[in-house]
Amino acid sequence: MPVETPTYAPGTPMWVDLASPDVAASAKFYGQLFGWTSQDMGEEAGHYTMFFKNGKQVAAVTPPMSPGQPPSWSTYIATANAEDTAKKVTDAGGKVLMAPMAVMDQGSMAVFQDPTGAVFAVWQSGKHKGAEVVNAPGSFSWNELATRDMNAAKNFYPKVFGWTPKANPMPDGSEYTEWQLKGKSIGGGMSMGQMYPPNVPPHWLVYFTVNNTDDTVKRAQEMGGKAMSPPVDIPQGRFAVIADPQGAAFAVIQLAQ
């Protein structure tokens, strides 16, 4: 069931945005793929461009914040205090890539790298309280860490966000980790196996809910996207991983009925 204007406890993924070298092309691609409309927030906001689904904020796209930043989707995790989180990150062996900074009256953000190399962001809410719709078609529904050192990740994230890792054995002998906050699953994690080329860094992957995974993959390909991982059935539904025309990876999932 779509949740109307959700609230996000600290430690919960609450927003996603895309860094793209061609904001207009990305807005057109995702607009056609997910039925999003977009609005450029203007020069003062660095041309941060909001995506809306049925009039509600679901995501955004921005020009790269630093030179050489690859096209990528970022996961923002809610925090009550970005400065405190920055200290916890460094104490736990992570790096501060962008120190906490106020974004006008919208809130404060910071960007970190975990000890395994995956980059994530945090958001301390001001006026901007996170995605206004989640878990519905055209909005994000899951955030998943892919890492080459899951033990280090299991050591790091509980110290920073208070998460508890719940291990789920997989049929192929591997393990899928669910990150839980007060007993509720708020994200996932998995070890990067041989299917990941060595040049792919550890990362947080964003999943968007869709009505039909196969149709979405076909439409993405017709618009210049690539299927990195073709549609496959898992207990939660049918999912695929797509690279957009700029090269940013994201997942889509048609949730099991």
C-alpha positions as CSV (number, residue, x, y, z in Angstrom):
1,M,0.0,0.0,0.0
2,P,1.4,3.4,-0.9
3,V,2.2,5.4,2.3
4,E,1.0,9.0,2.2
5,T,3.6,11.6,3.2
6,P,5.7,9.2,5.3
7,T,7.8,10.3,8.2
8,Y,11.3,8.9,8.6
9,A,12.9,7.9,11.9
10,P,16.6,8.6,12.1
11,G,18.5,5.8,10.4
12,T,15.9,5.3,7.7
13,P,16.6,5.9,4.0
14,M,14.4,8.9,3.1
15,W,15.5,10.5,-0.1
16,V,17.3,9.6,-3.4
17,D,18.9,11.8,-6.0
18,L,20.8,11.4,-9.2
19,A,24.1,13.1,-10.2
20,S,24.0,13.5,-13.9
21,P,26.2,15.4,-16.4
22,D,23.0,16.1,-18.5
23,V,20.2,17.0,-16.2
24,A,17.8,17.7,-19.1
25,A,18.4,14.4,-20.7
26,S,18.0,12.6,-17.4
27,A,14.8,14.4,-16.6
28,K,13.4,13.3,-20.0
29,F,14.5,9.7,-19.6
30,Y,13.0,9.2,-16.1
31,G,10.0,11.3,-17.0
32,Q,9.1,8.9,-19.7
33,L,10.2,5.8,-17.8
34,F,8.3,6.5,-14.5
35,G,5.8,9.2,-15.4
36,W,7.7,11.8,-13.5
37,T,7.4,15.6,-14.0
38,S,10.3,17.8,-13.1
39,Q,11.0,21.3,-11.8
40,D,14.3,23.1,-11.8
41,M,14.7,24.8,-8.4
42,G,16.7,27.6,-10.0
43,E,20.2,29.0,-9.9
44,E,20.3,29.6,-6.2
45,A,19.7,25.9,-5.6
46,G,22.4,24.9,-8.1
47,H,19.7,23.8,-10.6
48,Y,18.7,21.0,-8.3
49,T,15.7,19.5,-10.2
50,M,12.9,17.9,-8.3
51,F,11.0,14.9,-9.7
52,F,7.3,14.5,-8.9
53,K,4.9,11.6,-9.3
54,N,1.3,12.7,-9.2
55,G,2.4,16.0,-7.7
56,K,4.4,14.5,-4.9
57,Q,8.2,14.8,-4.5
58,V,9.8,11.4,-5.1
59,A,13.4,12.1,-6.1
60,A,15.7,14.6,-7.8
61,V,18.5,15.1,-10.3
62,T,21.5,17.5,-9.9
63,P,24.6,18.4,-11.9
64,P,27.6,16.6,-10.4
65,M,28.7,18.2,-7.1
66,S,32.4,17.6,-7.8
67,P,34.4,17.3,-10.9
68,G,34.8,13.7,-12.0
69,Q,31.8,12.5,-10.0
70,P,30.4,9.5,-12.0
71,P,26.7,9.5,-12.9
72,S,25.1,7.8,-10.0
73,W,22.0,7.5,-7.7
74,S,22.6,8.5,-4.0
75,T,20.8,7.2,-1.0
76,Y,20.1,9.7,1.8
77,I,19.6,8.3,5.3
78,A,17.6,10.4,7.9
79,T,19.5,11.8,10.8
80,A,18.5,14.0,13.7
81,N,22.0,15.7,13.7
82,A,24.3,15.6,10.7
83,E,27.3,16.8,12.8
84,D,26.8,13.9,15.3
85,T,26.6,11.4,12.4
86,A,29.8,12.8,10.9
87,K,31.6,12.1,14.1
88,K,30.2,8.6,14.4
89,V,31.3,7.9,10.8
90,T,34.9,8.9,11.4
91,D,35.0,7.1,14.8
92,A,33.8,3.9,13.0
93,G,36.4,4.1,10.3
94,G,34.5,5.9,7.5
95,K,35.4,9.1,5.6
96,V,33.6,12.4,5.4
97,L,33.5,13.3,1.7
98,M,31.4,16.4,2.2
99,A,31.1,17.9,5.7
100,P,27.6,18.7,7.0
101,M,26.2,21.8,5.3
102,A,22.9,23.7,5.3
103,V,20.9,23.6,2.1
104,M,19.1,27.0,2.4
105,D,16.1,26.4,4.7
106,Q,15.5,22.8,3.4
107,G,17.8,21.0,5.8
108,S,21.4,19.9,6.2
109,M,23.3,17.2,4.2
110,A,26.6,15.4,4.4
111,V,28.2,12.8,2.2
112,F,30.2,9.9,3.6
113,Q,32.1,6.8,2.5
114,D,32.0,3.6,4.5
115,P,35.2,1.7,5.2
116,T,34.5,-0.7,2.3
117,G,34.3,2.2,-0.2
118,A,30.5,2.7,-0.6
119,V,29.3,6.3,-0.7
120,F,26.0,7.4,1.1
121,A,24.5,10.6,2.3
122,V,22.5,11.8,5.3
123,W,19.8,14.4,5.5
124,Q,18.8,16.4,8.6
125,S,15.3,17.7,7.8
126,G,14.4,21.3,7.7
127,K,11.5,22.2,5.3
128,H,12.4,19.2,3.1
129,K,11.2,16.1,4.9
130,G,12.1,13.4,2.4
131,A,10.2,11.6,-0.3
132,E,6.4,12.3,-0.2
133,V,5.6,8.8,-1.6
134,V,7.5,5.6,-1.2
135,N,6.7,1.9,-2.1
136,A,4.3,2.9,-4.8
137,P,4.9,2.6,-8.6
138,G,7.2,5.4,-9.6
139,S,8.8,5.9,-6.2
140,F,11.7,4.3,-4.4
141,S,11.1,1.3,-2.2
142,W,14.4,-0.2,-1.2
143,N,18.1,0.7,-0.8
144,E,20.8,-2.0,-0.9
145,L,24.5,-2.0,-0.2
146,A,26.8,-3.9,-2.5
147,T,30.2,-4.4,-0.9
148,R,33.3,-6.6,-1.1
149,D,33.6,-6.6,2.7
150,M,30.3,-7.3,4.3
151,N,31.9,-8.0,7.7
152,A,33.3,-4.5,7.8
153,A,29.9,-3.1,6.7
154,K,28.2,-5.0,9.5
155,N,30.7,-3.5,11.9
156,F,30.3,0.1,10.6
157,Y,26.6,0.8,10.0
158,P,25.3,-0.4,13.5
159,K,27.8,2.1,15.1
160,V,26.6,4.9,12.9
161,F,22.8,4.3,12.6
162,G,22.0,1.7,15.2
163,W,21.1,-0.9,12.6
164,T,21.0,-4.6,13.4
165,P,22.1,-6.9,10.5
166,K,19.8,-9.9,9.9
167,A,21.4,-12.6,7.9
168,N,19.3,-14.5,5.3
169,P,21.0,-17.6,3.8
170,M,20.5,-17.7,0.0
171,P,20.0,-20.9,-2.2
172,D,23.4,-20.4,-3.8
173,G,25.2,-20.5,-0.5
174,S,25.6,-16.7,-0.2
175,E,23.9,-14.5,2.3
176,Y,21.6,-11.6,2.0
177,T,21.7,-9.0,4.8
178,E,18.6,-7.1,5.9
179,W,19.4,-3.9,7.9
180,Q,16.9,-3.6,10.6
181,L,16.0,-0.6,12.8
182,K,14.1,-1.5,15.9
183,G,13.0,-4.8,14.3
184,K,11.9,-3.2,11.0
185,S,13.8,-3.9,7.8
186,I,14.9,-0.6,6.2
187,G,17.5,-1.7,3.7
188,G,19.6,-4.6,2.4
189,G,23.1,-5.6,1.8
190,M,25.0,-8.2,-0.2
191,S,28.6,-9.2,-1.0
192,M,29.8,-8.4,-4.5
193,G,30.5,-11.7,-6.2
194,Q,32.2,-12.5,-9.5
195,M,29.4,-11.0,-11.5
196,Y,30.7,-7.5,-10.6
197,P,33.6,-6.3,-12.8
198,P,36.6,-5.3,-10.6
199,N,36.2,-1.7,-11.7
200,V,32.7,-1.4,-10.2
201,P,33.1,0.2,-6.7
202,P,31.0,-0.8,-3.7
203,H,27.8,1.2,-3.8
204,W,24.3,1.7,-2.6
205,L,21.7,0.6,-5.2
206,V,18.3,2.3,-5.3
207,Y,15.2,0.3,-6.2
208,F,12.1,1.9,-7.7
209,T,8.7,0.2,-7.7
210,V,7.1,-0.3,-11.1
211,N,3.9,-1.9,-12.3
212,N,5.7,-4.2,-14.8
213,T,9.4,-4.9,-14.6
214,D,9.7,-6.4,-18.2
215,D,7.8,-3.4,-19.7
216,T,10.0,-1.0,-17.8
217,V,13.3,-2.6,-19.0
218,K,12.0,-2.7,-22.6
219,R,11.1,1.0,-22.4
220,A,14.5,1.9,-20.8
221,Q,16.3,0.1,-23.6
222,E,14.3,1.9,-26.3
223,M,15.4,5.2,-24.7
224,G,19.1,4.3,-24.6
225,G,19.3,2.5,-21.2
226,K,20.9,-0.9,-20.8
227,A,19.8,-4.0,-18.9
228,M,22.7,-4.7,-16.5
229,S,20.8,-7.6,-14.9
230,P,17.7,-8.9,-16.8
231,P,14.4,-9.4,-15.0
232,V,14.4,-12.2,-12.5
233,D,11.9,-13.4,-9.9
234,I,12.7,-13.2,-6.2
235,P,10.3,-13.8,-3.3
236,Q,9.7,-10.1,-3.0
237,G,8.7,-9.7,-6.7
238,R,10.4,-9.4,-10.1
239,F,13.4,-7.1,-10.4
240,A,16.0,-6.0,-12.8
241,V,19.0,-3.6,-12.8
242,I,19.2,-0.9,-15.4
243,A,21.9,1.6,-16.4
244,D,20.4,4.9,-17.7
245,P,21.8,6.5,-20.9
246,Q,24.4,8.5,-18.7
247,G,25.5,5.2,-17.0
248,A,23.9,5.5,-13.6
249,A,22.6,2.2,-12.3
250,F,19.3,1.6,-10.5
251,A,17.0,-1.3,-9.9
252,V,13.3,-1.7,-10.6
253,I,10.9,-4.1,-8.9
254,Q,7.4,-5.2,-9.5
255,L,6.3,-6.2,-6.1
256,A,4.8,-9.7,-5.6
257,Q,1.0,-9.5,-5.2
